[in-house]
Amino acid sequence: MNERLRRFLSNVLAVAYRETQIIRHDPVFLGAVGIQPIMMLIVFGVGLSNKPANVPWAVLERNPSAVSRRLVEEIQATGYFLPPRRVTGYADGRALLRSQHAIALLVVPQDFRRDVERGRPTVQLLLDGSDPLTAARVGSYIGQVAATLDLHGGPPPPGPGDARSRLPGAIDVRQRFWFNPTLADRVFFLSALAGMLLTNLCLSVTSQGLVGERERGTYEQMLALPTTVLEIVLGKISPYVVVAYAILIGSTLATGIVFGIWPRGSWLALLVVTLPFVLASLAIGVFVSVLAHRTAQAVFITVFFILPSFVLSGVMYPYQLMPHGVREVGALLPLRWYQIALRRIIERGAGLADVVVPMLALAALFAGLLGLIRWRMRPRLG
């Protein structure tokens, strides 16, 4: 019995030693293992927070006054907001909200100065409610500043007979939420559901394509065929484009039928912008497959791409509030641009012209990935 146990342990240790040697000479796997925890540590420790920061906002002052300027300055002094963008009318402010260039629009009415003197000052605050948590917090911060603002802002009134001797009331902030008036969390998450499903699909299925060819011993035979690298890549990803569109239509119909969340914008724009996103995401999977030598490597590296895509793209946390550096890294992920297009179409009623920028960004990412794949595969043709 002891002899059998010793032989069993010896065999296990021999196989473990062999596998350890394989891992030790696998720079791709070791690199991914080392970089992933560092990246997640930085992202969750520094990059992400539920506390608003770098909030883009706009101000519409119908009749500028010292009090309104002080209100804007006090809001800016909280440190949560970027310098405000001045607009001259509601149309400009609504355009900023619709294009996601502003989360809040502060409207100071024409009679604000007179209302301050009467003790009933009121301002309007239009908020992008597509992200309920951010909208509620931004509205709360602005409301707190308005409620505690010193409306005199100068020396005390000269005497009891003066009209200014009466302490004016706090500024009443009338909030109105756009795109998601009830601040329902499901609108925020379900509007980007198709992006998350397609990211998971595209990266998972194609990341093992070329690895499987290599493990079956047919990789070199495939490269020896009278086809170019571009033809091989496009041929491998084309069937999955059809599957991706089926998932897009199915998830959109399910979201509409079950929860009543239908695209307010153009279905044509939704279908068109999906193509460059799917191609770019599939290209990432192919690139992973080119880098990896084994299926286990491909799976591990795929997770390395999927997790940052969900965290940094904006599908779960508004990318506008991310610090600089982290925000720019997220812009290299296809899901960042696709979720922008999805939320513009589904929540804001956008058309094809409103998603041109995300489409061009996705097309550029796809072209860049094709270049990397061609560069990585070409030396192996010999």
HUWOCOR-V357214 format. One record per backbone hydrogen bond with DSSP energy under -0.5 kcal/mol. NH is the residue of the N-H (numbers start at 0). CO is the residue of the C=O. Records with the same first field share a line. If there is no record, write none. Layout:
# HUWOCOR-V357214
NH->CO  CO
This chain:
# HUWOCOR-V357214
4->0
5->1
6->2
7->3
8->4
9->5
10->6
11->7
12->8
13->9
14->10
15->11
16->12
17->13
18->14
19->15
20->16
21->17
22->18
23->19
24->20
25->22
26->24
29->25
30->26
31->27
32->28
33->29
34->30
35->31
36->32
37->33
38->34
39->35
40->36
41->37
42->38
43->39
44->40
45->41
46->41
47->42
51->49
54->79
57->103
58->84
59->105
60->58
61->59  107
68->64
69->65
70->66
71->67
72->68
73->69
74->70
75->71
76->72
77->73  74
78->75
81->54
84->56
85->83
86->58
92->88
93->89
94->90
95->91
96->92
97->93
98->94
99->96
100->95
101->95
102->55
103->55
104->125
105->57
106->104  123
107->59  105
108->106  121
111->108
114->110
115->111
116->112
117->113
118->114  115
119->114
122->171
123->106
124->173
125->104
126->124  175
127->102
128->126  177
130->127
131->129
134->130
135->131
136->132
137->133
138->134
139->135
140->136
141->137
142->138
143->139
144->140
145->141
146->142
147->143
148->144
150->148
161->158
164->161
165->162
170->145
171->120
172->170
173->122  171
174->172
175->124
177->126
179->177
182->179
186->183
187->183
188->184
189->185
190->186
191->188
192->189
195->191
196->192
197->193
198->194
199->195
200->196
201->197
202->198
203->199
204->200
205->201
206->202
207->204
208->205
209->205
211->207
212->208
213->209
214->210
215->211
216->212  213
217->212
218->212
221->217
222->218
223->219
224->221
226->224
231->227
232->228
233->229
234->230
235->231
236->232
237->233
238->234
239->236
240->236  237
241->237
242->238
243->239
244->240
245->241
246->242
247->243
248->244
249->245
250->246
251->247
252->248
253->249
254->250
255->251
256->252
257->253
258->254
259->255
260->254
261->259
263->344  345
264->344
265->349
269->265
270->266
271->267
272->268
273->269
274->270  271
275->271
276->272
277->273
278->274
279->275
280->276
281->277
282->278
283->279
284->280
285->281
286->282
287->283
288->284
289->285
290->286
291->287
297->293
298->294
299->295
300->296
301->297
302->298
303->299
304->300  301
305->301
306->302
307->303
308->304
309->305
310->306
311->307
312->308
315->309
320->317
321->318
322->46
325->322
326->322
328->324
329->325
330->326
331->328
332->329
335->332
336->332
337->333
338->334
339->335
340->336
341->337
342->338
343->339
344->340
345->341
346->342
347->342
348->344
349->343
353->350
354->350  351
355->352
358->354
359->355
360->356
361->357
362->358
363->359
364->360
365->361
366->362
367->363
368->364
369->365
370->366
371->367
372->368
373->369
374->370
375->371
376->372
377->373
378->374
379->376
380->377
381->378
